[in-house]
Amino acid sequence: MANIYSELPLRLEKELFEELVRAENVRIERIISKGHISPEQGWYDQIENEWIIVLDGAGVVLFEDGAEVTLHKGDYINIPSHARHKVTWTDPDVLTVWLAIFYS
């Protein structure tokens, strides 16, 4: 047994990605941000679909086509494979805890 909120870092110099589960067609990650954003250059362009939910905090996801989605605690979105996107903002004052499910 584990808890999604256990072992949250007190300080977070860089965004933290933790793989929780991996199976043949699915991967589940806990991502923790605090003011972190995607690298300035490039976009995420994944071969898998990605379903994400914000469990705490807030973040903004920008898509290459200009669409922007702001996610707060409890909000989720499904990102189809090869939908180029990046995180352009996460709350700098509190930890943003994301749960990301990658699936084919």
Secondary structure, 3 states (H helix, E strand, C coil): CCCCCCCCCCCCCCCEEEEEEEECCEEEEEEEECCCCCCCCCCECCCCEEEEEEEECEEEEEECCCCEEEEECCCEEEECCCCCEEEEEECCCCCEEEEEEEEC
